Amino acid sequence: MTLEGSNVAITVYILFLLIALALSYLYAWKGMEITGLFGSQVFVATVINLFLGVCAIFGWFFYAWGISEALFLGGLVLGAVLLAISEAALIITLFVRRDKFMEAFHERSGVPEHGEFG
């Protein structure tokens, strides 16, 4: 499964997947900051990342199908691995930064955190 000879296409493919990850993270960050909801924002962000990743893989299919079977399969494996890594990185990063997002929501909205009255 070689990917040689398509450096520009591979670069655009990888950049699209990275941009999808960044957009998903930004959506979840701003959504949690505005609404204070964690689970639903993480779910929507992962669906956005999954949708854009699948769009990138389909774009790769259209590009590589007529060139070579090895290029097609190599890009499929690359896309699937990068998509799985980006989904895991998105979920882990959002869970790690959860307290910070919720703190920003409470500061912005003036809603007291659990256990605080006043």
C-alpha positions as CSV (number, residue, x, y, z in Angstrom):
1,M,0.0,0.0,0.0
2,T,2.1,2.8,-1.3
3,L,1.1,6.5,-1.2
4,E,4.1,7.7,-3.3
5,G,3.5,10.3,-6.0
6,S,0.6,12.0,-4.5
7,N,2.2,14.3,-2.0
8,V,0.0,17.3,-2.6
9,A,-3.2,15.2,-2.4
10,I,-2.0,13.5,0.8
11,T,-1.1,16.9,2.3
12,V,-4.6,18.3,1.5
13,Y,-6.2,15.1,2.8
14,I,-4.4,15.3,6.1
15,L,-5.0,19.1,6.5
16,F,-8.7,18.6,5.9
17,L,-8.8,16.0,8.7
18,L,-6.9,18.3,11.0
19,I,-9.2,21.2,10.2
20,A,-12.2,19.0,10.9
21,L,-10.7,18.2,14.3
22,A,-10.1,21.9,15.0
23,L,-13.6,22.9,14.0
24,S,-15.1,20.2,16.1
25,Y,-13.1,21.3,19.1
26,L,-14.0,24.9,18.6
27,Y,-17.7,24.1,18.4
28,A,-17.6,22.1,21.6
29,W,-15.6,24.7,23.4
30,K,-18.0,27.6,22.5
31,G,-21.1,25.4,22.9
32,M,-20.1,24.5,26.4
33,E,-19.1,28.0,27.2
34,I,-22.5,29.3,26.1
35,T,-24.9,26.5,27.2
36,G,-23.0,24.8,30.0
37,L,-24.0,21.4,28.6
38,F,-21.2,19.0,28.3
39,G,-22.5,15.6,27.0
40,S,-24.6,17.0,24.2
41,Q,-21.8,19.3,23.0
42,V,-19.3,16.5,23.0
43,F,-21.7,14.3,21.0
44,V,-22.4,17.0,18.4
45,A,-18.6,17.8,18.1
46,T,-17.8,14.1,17.5
47,V,-20.5,13.8,14.9
48,I,-19.2,16.9,13.2
49,N,-15.7,15.4,13.2
50,L,-16.9,12.1,12.0
51,F,-19.0,13.7,9.2
52,L,-16.1,15.9,8.0
53,G,-13.7,12.9,8.2
54,V,-16.0,10.7,6.1
55,C,-16.3,13.6,3.6
56,A,-12.5,13.6,3.4
57,I,-12.3,9.9,2.9
58,F,-14.9,10.1,0.1
59,G,-12.9,12.9,-1.5
60,W,-9.9,10.6,-1.4
61,F,-11.9,7.8,-3.0
62,F,-12.9,10.1,-5.9
63,Y,-9.2,11.2,-6.3
64,A,-7.5,7.9,-6.0
65,W,-9.9,5.4,-7.7
66,G,-8.7,6.1,-11.2
67,I,-5.0,6.3,-10.3
68,S,-4.2,3.0,-8.6
69,E,-5.6,0.5,-6.3
70,A,-2.7,0.7,-3.9
71,L,-3.1,4.4,-3.6
72,F,-6.8,4.0,-3.0
73,L,-6.3,1.4,-0.3
74,G,-3.4,3.2,1.3
75,G,-5.4,6.4,1.6
76,L,-8.4,4.5,3.0
77,V,-6.2,3.1,5.8
78,L,-4.5,6.4,6.4
79,G,-7.9,8.2,6.6
80,A,-9.4,5.6,8.9
81,V,-6.5,5.6,11.3
82,L,-6.4,9.4,11.3
83,L,-10.1,9.6,11.8
84,A,-10.0,7.2,14.8
85,I,-7.0,9.1,16.3
86,S,-8.8,12.5,15.9
87,E,-12.0,11.2,17.4
88,A,-10.1,9.8,20.4
89,A,-8.0,13.0,20.7
90,L,-11.2,15.2,20.6
91,I,-13.0,13.2,23.3
92,I,-10.0,13.0,25.6
93,T,-9.2,16.7,25.2
94,L,-12.7,17.7,25.9
95,F,-12.9,15.5,29.0
96,V,-9.6,16.8,30.3
97,R,-10.7,20.4,29.8
98,R,-14.2,19.9,31.1
99,D,-13.8,21.7,34.4
100,K,-12.3,24.7,32.7
101,F,-15.2,24.9,30.2
102,M,-17.7,24.6,33.0
103,E,-15.9,27.2,35.1
104,A,-16.0,29.6,32.1
105,F,-19.7,29.0,31.7
106,H,-20.4,29.7,35.4
107,E,-18.3,32.9,35.2
108,R,-20.0,34.1,32.1
109,S,-23.6,33.3,33.0
110,G,-23.4,34.1,36.7
111,V,-25.0,30.7,37.5
112,P,-23.5,29.3,40.7
113,E,-21.7,26.0,40.6
114,H,-23.1,23.0,42.5
115,G,-22.9,23.5,46.2
116,E,-22.6,27.3,46.0
117,F,-25.4,29.6,47.1
118,G,-25.5,33.2,46.9
